[in-house]
Amino acid sequence: MESAGRTLVCSVLFLDIADYSQRPVAEQLQLKQAFNQALAVALEHVAPRDRIILDTGDGAAITFMGDPEDALFASMGMRDLSATVPVRLGVNLGPVRLVKDLNGQMNIIGDGINVAQRVMSFARPGQLLVSRSFYEVVSCLSRDYANLFRHEGSRTDKHVRAHEVYAVVGATPQPRRVDEAEARSETTAPGAAGWLGASGPLGLRRSALLIAPLVFLVLVASGFALRSKDTIAKVERPKPAAPAPVVQSPAPTPAPVPAAGGGAGVIEEAKPKKEVVARIDKKPAKPAGPGRLELAVAPWGEVVIDGKSRGLSPPLRVVDLPAGEHTIEIRNSTFPAHVAKVEVKPGEAVKIQHRFR
């Protein structure tokens, strides 16, 4: 478990039970018990040291300290159990700070959990929504993960802050992770594959000792095949034909032209006419298409372009923008926002560097 007082970038899953406060107290107790049981099943594959669970009364907020995949699969597992408990789910990747509450227990605060709660508020019962920052990170891990998401557009919260949200519409992919597949392959029952994978003489695997002679025979056979092909090519290669003689036709004799005045015996050669070549000035084509914005923000910041949130930097590094003037605002919940106006030209890059101090 990380020590208190540190700021980390983590995945946060926020859940609540739909219409919880409008139900009778007895029904609230039943729903909360079913909710806790379903959440325990969804988190059974996440180690306790890699998560922090906060009880919010009508739901929970879970911070995942490890891989973003933990939040993805836990939220999908909880969504699949929403038939018994009507829940709304929202996931965000953002900065959180670890603090201790009045009871000495670990607590989390920060923009990461605030955005997760607002993303969850846009969801319907049984729907799982994620923020743009979480989507950009998880969708790059696997093609199967990228196919899980559907863009839902921009949503505005009560603080007039825009959020790009994505709905998770696919089923949980199998296998869940590459490392789990490798672990299953290593724990298979010993048999022929286990005997081949065991060590033999000189510390080498038995499979390598069996394959080495076969590789040697293949190399020798390929060498003989190449030599036989070269011999056949030398025997059957035809001799090059002698080049045909080139006959040059005599140059035409210019016709005599009588001299001016009609005098005899004076002959002038006809001069060829000068060819007029039209010169066309070719101007270099102007570069077309959008430009791009390159970002270098430390330690982190939310990037807002022309009033529209584009994600968290890092991981956001490059943004394609249409040519023209744009207003760039970089927000950090701890420091004043950094605002800059830039002019983007087609095919060119504009770079913004900023460090919050």
C-alpha positions as CSV (number, residue, x, y, z in Angstrom):
1,M,0.0,0.0,0.0
2,E,1.3,3.5,-0.9
3,S,2.1,5.9,1.9
4,A,-0.3,8.8,2.7
5,G,0.4,12.2,1.2
6,R,1.4,11.0,-2.3
7,T,-0.3,12.0,-5.5
8,L,-0.7,9.2,-8.0
9,V,-2.4,8.7,-11.3
10,C,-4.9,5.8,-10.8
11,S,-8.0,4.2,-12.2
12,V,-11.1,5.0,-10.2
13,L,-14.4,3.1,-10.4
14,F,-17.5,4.9,-9.0
15,L,-20.8,3.0,-8.5
16,D,-24.1,3.8,-7.0
17,I,-27.5,2.0,-6.6
18,A,-30.1,3.6,-8.8
19,D,-33.0,5.3,-6.9
20,Y,-31.5,4.1,-3.6
21,S,-32.8,7.0,-1.5
22,Q,-36.3,6.7,-2.8
23,R,-36.7,3.1,-1.6
24,P,-38.0,1.9,1.9
25,V,-35.3,1.3,4.5
26,A,-35.9,-2.5,4.5
27,E,-35.4,-2.6,0.7
28,Q,-32.3,-0.4,1.0
29,L,-30.7,-3.0,3.4
30,Q,-31.5,-5.8,1.0
31,L,-30.0,-3.9,-2.0
32,K,-26.9,-2.9,0.0
33,Q,-26.2,-6.5,1.0
34,A,-26.7,-7.7,-2.6
35,F,-24.4,-4.9,-3.7
36,N,-21.7,-5.8,-1.3
37,Q,-21.8,-9.4,-2.3
38,A,-21.7,-8.6,-6.0
39,L,-18.8,-6.2,-5.5
40,A,-16.8,-8.8,-3.6
41,V,-17.2,-11.2,-6.5
42,A,-16.1,-8.6,-9.1
43,L,-13.0,-7.7,-7.0
44,E,-11.9,-11.3,-6.2
45,H,-9.1,-11.2,-8.8
46,V,-7.6,-7.9,-7.5
47,A,-5.2,-8.1,-4.6
48,P,-6.2,-6.1,-1.5
49,R,-2.9,-4.2,-1.6
50,D,-3.8,-3.0,-5.2
51,R,-7.2,-1.3,-4.3
52,I,-8.8,1.1,-1.8
53,I,-12.6,0.8,-1.3
54,L,-14.6,3.7,0.0
55,D,-18.2,3.2,1.1
56,T,-20.4,6.1,-0.1
57,G,-23.7,4.9,1.4
58,D,-25.6,4.3,-1.7
59,G,-22.6,2.8,-3.6
60,A,-18.8,2.7,-3.5
61,A,-15.6,4.2,-5.0
62,I,-12.7,1.9,-5.7
63,T,-9.2,3.2,-6.5
64,F,-7.0,0.7,-8.4
65,M,-3.4,1.2,-7.6
66,G,-2.1,-1.3,-10.3
67,D,-3.0,-2.1,-13.9
68,P,-5.9,-0.2,-15.6
69,E,-7.1,-3.7,-16.7
70,D,-8.1,-4.3,-13.0
71,A,-10.6,-1.5,-13.2
72,L,-11.8,-2.6,-16.6
73,F,-12.6,-6.2,-15.7
74,A,-13.9,-5.4,-12.2
75,S,-16.3,-2.8,-13.6
76,M,-17.4,-5.2,-16.4
77,G,-18.0,-7.9,-13.9
78,M,-20.1,-5.6,-11.7
79,R,-22.0,-4.5,-14.8
80,D,-22.8,-8.1,-15.6
81,L,-24.3,-8.5,-12.1
82,S,-26.5,-5.5,-12.4
83,A,-29.5,-7.7,-13.1
84,T,-29.7,-8.3,-9.3
85,V,-28.7,-4.8,-8.2
86,P,-29.5,-1.8,-10.5
87,V,-26.2,0.1,-10.5
88,R,-24.7,2.9,-12.5
89,L,-20.9,2.7,-13.2
90,G,-18.3,5.3,-14.2
91,V,-14.5,4.8,-14.6
92,N,-11.8,7.5,-14.9
93,L,-8.0,7.6,-15.0
94,G,-6.7,10.7,-13.2
95,P,-4.7,12.0,-10.2
96,V,-5.7,11.2,-6.7
97,R,-4.0,11.9,-3.3
98,L,-3.8,9.3,-0.5
99,V,-4.7,10.8,2.9
100,K,-5.8,9.3,6.2
101,D,-9.3,10.1,7.6
102,L,-10.3,10.8,11.2
103,N,-10.2,7.0,12.0
104,G,-6.7,6.6,10.6
105,Q,-7.9,4.7,7.6
106,M,-6.6,5.4,4.1
107,N,-8.8,7.7,2.0
108,I,-8.6,9.2,-1.5
109,I,-9.3,12.7,-2.7
110,G,-8.6,14.6,-5.9
111,D,-9.8,15.2,-9.4
112,G,-9.5,11.5,-10.4
113,I,-12.4,10.5,-8.1
114,N,-14.4,13.6,-8.8
115,V,-14.4,13.0,-12.5
116,A,-15.3,9.3,-12.0
117,Q,-18.4,10.4,-10.0
118,R,-19.5,12.8,-12.7
119,V,-19.0,10.2,-15.5
120,M,-21.1,7.8,-13.4
121,S,-23.8,10.4,-13.1
122,F,-24.2,10.4,-17.0
123,A,-24.9,6.6,-17.0
124,R,-28.2,4.8,-17.0
125,P,-29.0,1.9,-14.6
126,G,-26.9,-1.1,-15.8
127,Q,-24.7,1.1,-18.0
128,L,-20.9,1.4,-17.8
129,L,-19.3,4.7,-19.0
130,V,-15.6,5.6,-19.0
131,S,-13.8,8.9,-19.4
132,R,-11.6,9.8,-22.4
133,S,-8.4,9.5,-20.4
134,F,-9.2,5.9,-19.4
135,Y,-10.3,5.0,-22.9
136,E,-7.1,6.3,-24.5
137,V,-4.9,4.2,-22.2
138,V,-6.9,0.9,-22.2
139,S,-7.7,0.9,-25.9
140,C,-4.0,1.0,-26.8
141,L,-3.3,-2.2,-24.8
142,S,-5.1,-4.6,-27.1
143,R,-7.2,-4.7,-30.2
144,D,-9.8,-6.7,-28.3
145,Y,-10.0,-3.9,-25.7
146,A,-10.4,-1.2,-28.4
147,N,-13.5,-3.0,-29.7
148,L,-15.2,-2.9,-26.3
149,F,-15.9,0.9,-26.5
150,R,-18.5,3.1,-28.2
151,H,-18.2,6.8,-28.3
152,E,-21.2,8.5,-26.6
153,G,-20.2,12.1,-27.2
154,S,-19.7,15.0,-24.9
155,R,-21.5,15.5,-21.6
156,T,-21.6,18.7,-19.4
157,D,-21.8,18.4,-15.6
158,K,-23.3,20.8,-13.2
159,H,-20.1,22.8,-13.0
160,V,-20.3,23.4,-16.8
161,R,-17.4,21.2,-17.4
162,A,-17.4,19.0,-20.6
163,H,-16.5,15.3,-20.5
164,E,-16.0,13.0,-23.4
165,V,-17.5,9.6,-22.4
166,Y,-17.4,6.1,-23.9
167,A,-19.8,3.2,-23.2
168,V,-18.4,-0.3,-22.6
169,V,-20.7,-2.4,-24.8
170,G,-18.7,-5.7,-25.4
171,A,-18.5,-8.8,-23.3
172,T,-15.5,-9.6,-21.1
173,P,-12.7,-10.8,-23.5
174,Q,-11.1,-14.2,-22.9
175,P,-8.3,-14.7,-21.9
176,R,-8.5,-11.7,-19.5
177,R,-4.8,-11.0,-19.7
178,V,-1.6,-12.2,-21.4
179,D,0.1,-12.9,-18.2
180,E,-2.8,-15.1,-17.1
181,A,-2.6,-17.1,-20.3
182,E,1.2,-17.6,-19.7
183,A,0.5,-18.7,-16.1
184,R,-2.0,-21.3,-17.4
185,S,0.5,-22.6,-19.9
186,E,3.2,-22.9,-17.2
187,T,0.9,-24.9,-14.9
188,T,-0.3,-27.5,-17.4
189,A,-0.1,-31.2,-16.4
190,P,3.3,-32.8,-17.2
191,G,3.4,-35.0,-20.3
192,A,5.3,-35.0,-23.5
193,A,5.5,-31.2,-23.6
194,G,6.7,-31.3,-20.0
195,W,9.4,-33.8,-20.8
196,L,10.6,-31.8,-23.8
197,G,10.7,-28.6,-21.7
198,A,12.8,-30.2,-18.9
199,S,16.6,-29.7,-18.8
200,G,18.9,-32.2,-20.3
201,P,22.7,-32.6,-20.4
202,L,24.8,-29.4,-20.1
203,G,21.7,-27.6,-18.8
204,L,20.1,-27.5,-22.2
205,R,16.4,-28.3,-22.8
206,R,15.6,-31.7,-24.3
207,S,13.6,-30.0,-27.0
208,A,16.7,-28.0,-28.1
209,L,18.8,-31.3,-28.2
210,L,16.2,-32.9,-30.5
211,I,15.8,-29.9,-32.8
212,A,19.5,-29.2,-33.3
213,P,20.2,-32.3,-35.5
214,L,17.1,-31.6,-37.6
215,V,18.2,-28.0,-38.2
216,F,21.7,-29.2,-39.2
217,L,20.2,-31.6,-41.8
218,V,18.0,-28.9,-43.2
219,L,20.9,-26.5,-43.7
220,V,23.0,-29.2,-45.4
221,A,20.1,-30.2,-47.7
222,S,19.5,-26.5,-48.6
223,G,23.2,-26.1,-49.4
224,F,23.2,-29.0,-51.9
225,A,20.0,-27.7,-53.5
226,L,21.5,-24.3,-54.1
227,R,24.7,-25.8,-55.6
228,S,22.7,-28.0,-57.9
229,K,20.6,-25.0,-59.0
230,D,23.7,-23.0,-59.8
231,T,25.2,-25.9,-61.9
232,I,22.0,-26.2,-63.9
233,A,21.8,-22.5,-64.5
234,K,25.5,-22.4,-65.8
235,V,24.8,-25.3,-68.2
236,E,21.5,-24.0,-69.6
237,R,22.4,-20.3,-69.7
238,P,22.3,-19.3,-73.4
239,K,25.1,-17.2,-74.9
240,P,24.3,-13.6,-75.5
241,A,23.5,-12.8,-79.1
242,A,25.9,-10.5,-81.0
243,P,24.6,-7.0,-81.2
244,A,23.2,-6.0,-84.7
245,P,25.4,-3.5,-86.6
246,V,24.2,0.0,-86.4
247,V,23.8,1.7,-89.9
248,Q,23.9,5.4,-89.8
249,S,21.9,7.1,-92.5
250,P,23.7,10.0,-94.2
251,A,22.6,13.4,-93.0
252,P,20.4,15.2,-95.6
253,T,22.1,17.7,-97.7
254,P,20.6,21.2,-97.3
255,A,19.0,22.6,-100.4
256,P,20.8,25.4,-102.1
257,V,19.3,28.8,-101.6
258,P,19.9,31.5,-104.2
259,A,21.6,34.6,-103.0
260,A,19.9,37.9,-102.8
261,G,19.8,39.7,-106.1
262,G,19.6,36.6,-108.2
263,G,23.4,36.2,-108.6
264,A,24.7,32.9,-109.8
265,G,27.2,30.7,-108.0
266,V,26.3,32.0,-104.5
267,I,24.7,29.5,-102.3
268,E,23.7,29.9,-98.6
269,E,22.8,27.1,-96.2
270,A,19.3,27.1,-94.8
271,K,19.5,27.8,-91.0
272,P,17.2,25.8,-88.7
273,K,14.5,27.8,-87.0
274,K,14.8,28.4,-83.4
275,E,12.4,26.5,-81.2
276,V,10.4,28.6,-78.7
277,V,10.1,26.8,-75.4
278,A,7.4,28.1,-73.1
279,R,8.5,28.3,-69.5
280,I,5.9,27.5,-66.9
281,D,6.7,28.7,-63.5
282,K,5.8,26.0,-61.1
283,K,4.9,27.2,-57.7
284,P,5.3,24.8,-54.8
285,A,2.0,23.5,-53.6
286,K,1.0,24.7,-50.2
287,P,0.7,22.0,-47.6
288,A,-2.9,21.1,-46.9
289,G,-4.6,19.3,-44.1
290,P,-4.6,19.9,-40.3
291,G,-1.8,20.9,-38.0
292,R,-1.0,19.4,-34.7
293,L,-0.4,20.5,-31.1
294,E,2.4,18.9,-29.1
295,L,2.2,18.9,-25.3
296,A,4.7,18.6,-22.6
297,V,3.0,19.1,-19.2
298,A,4.4,18.3,-15.8
299,P,3.3,16.8,-13.5
300,W,-0.1,16.5,-15.2
301,G,-2.9,18.7,-16.5
302,E,-6.3,18.4,-18.2
303,V,-6.2,19.8,-21.7
304,V,-9.1,22.0,-22.8
305,I,-9.1,23.2,-26.4
306,D,-11.6,25.9,-27.4
307,G,-13.7,25.1,-24.3
308,K,-13.8,21.3,-25.0
309,S,-11.9,18.8,-22.8
310,R,-9.5,16.6,-24.9
311,G,-8.1,14.4,-22.1
312,L,-5.3,14.3,-19.5
313,S,-1.6,15.0,-20.3
314,P,0.2,12.8,-19.7
315,P,-0.7,10.3,-21.4
316,L,-2.0,12.8,-24.0
317,R,1.0,14.0,-26.0
318,V,-0.2,15.0,-29.5
319,V,-3.6,16.5,-30.7
320,D,-4.5,17.1,-34.3
321,L,-6.1,20.5,-34.8
322,P,-7.6,22.3,-37.9
323,A,-5.7,25.3,-39.1
324,G,-6.4,28.6,-37.4
325,E,-6.3,30.2,-34.0
326,H,-7.2,28.1,-30.9
327,T,-7.4,28.8,-27.2
328,I,-5.5,26.2,-25.1
329,E,-6.2,25.8,-21.4
330,I,-4.3,23.4,-19.2
331,R,-6.0,22.8,-15.8
332,N,-4.6,21.3,-12.6
333,S,-6.8,21.1,-9.5
334,T,-3.9,22.2,-7.3
335,F,-2.6,25.2,-9.3
336,P,-4.1,28.1,-11.4
337,A,-4.9,27.1,-15.0
338,H,-2.4,27.9,-17.8
339,V,-4.1,29.6,-20.8
340,A,-2.4,30.2,-24.2
341,K,-3.6,31.2,-27.6
342,V,-1.8,29.6,-30.6
343,E,-2.1,29.7,-34.4
344,V,-2.0,26.3,-36.1
345,K,-0.8,26.2,-39.7
346,P,-1.5,23.3,-42.1
347,G,1.1,20.6,-41.8
348,E,3.0,22.3,-39.0
349,A,3.3,21.6,-35.3
350,V,2.9,24.0,-32.3
351,K,4.4,22.9,-29.0
352,I,3.3,24.0,-25.5
353,Q,5.5,23.2,-22.5
354,H,4.3,24.0,-19.0
355,R,5.2,22.9,-15.5
356,F,2.8,23.6,-12.6
357,R,4.8,24.9,-9.6
